[in-house]
Amino acid sequence: MQYSVQKAREVDYIPYSTENGQWMENSIHSWTNGFWPAAMWQMYFMTQRQTYRDEAVRTEKMLDRALSSFRELSHDVGFMWLIQSGVHYAVEKNEDSYDRTLFAAYMLASRYNPFGFIRAWNNPGREGWAIIDCMMNLPLLYWASKVTGDVRFKLIAMHHADTTLEHFVRQDGSCNHIVCFDPLTGGFLDNPGGQGYASGSSWSRGQAWGLYGFTLSYLLSGKKDYLNAAKKIAGYFIANIGDDYIPRCDFRQPPHPDVKDTAAGAIAASGLLELCPLIPSCDAKLYYDAAIHMLRTMDTSCMDWENNNPALLTKCTGSYHDIQTRHITMNYADYFFIEAINKLCGLTFSSWAPWPTLNNVHKGKVSREALSGLTPI
């Protein structure tokens, strides 16, 4: 990762993907921009090397350009600020980082529709569109209630989670990617296929967002329904992962072409490790073993450890039908892989619940059995 940082400092934008061994950028308003500095904080926790902390702070400041043109932002402000600016505030009490994160929370809360959902995107005609990804942005609202004492943020998060549980999670544990509501009545209108194969299919990254997101909502609210939803989605994900433990882009896609998405695997693995301590040991072993299988398989068959590519995970896919985003690198896939490894090393601090205390960033005993066979980062 030191090579990755070196290459990042050669450009004047936040790294997203790679091409010909160079970092490529996204729009400053892209939902992915928080994952690079967030990964740097994870690497700092892992190694205590100042290089990673400094890179996190450098790129955090770059994102101020997105705040100054906030009308271009979507519901993904949790991805963009909580896991890096929120973390910066938690570990160093940086007031500018606090302001950035709270501003993002107010923006997310402003997207709430009183019928119980948070609007995803800004496109005209999509006033009633919500997506499963937003479950991972809700921790920003729980954080805002925690640090301000204002319960309204938490209530919005729980209302959205309740709506997601009712309209996104199917009986078999699979999830819709998109649900369209009538913004004036809250009534269900449609469930397009989104980034998956088709309406009614099973976009694997969406399943991972749901698994991890409901786990976090349970941890941050205590509502048992969210834990049950996380377990239900986890069971579905594990049952459909396949013998190679690398998720297909959509669990219901045709056999050919064989489109994979390691980003879904990294997110799910980290989510499963988060879920394990919350459930009985018999179920926890199933989830733990699945997470380890995914991480080890990604390490041995989908990693680029050479110093000619600054990204780590290969075979990430943005959307099933967007051929240009098939089997590329993505900064958020790397983030979740590193986060999962940190959990196995005993890191107790959560970037999704970065409460402001200097004493909650520490590691416990390293899980040697889990880490055996994994390449050091």
Summary of the structure (lengths in Angstrom):
residues: 377
radius of gyration: 19.0
end to end distance: 6.7
largest distance: 54.3
contacts: 1348
relative contact order: 0.12
helix: 54%
strand: 9%
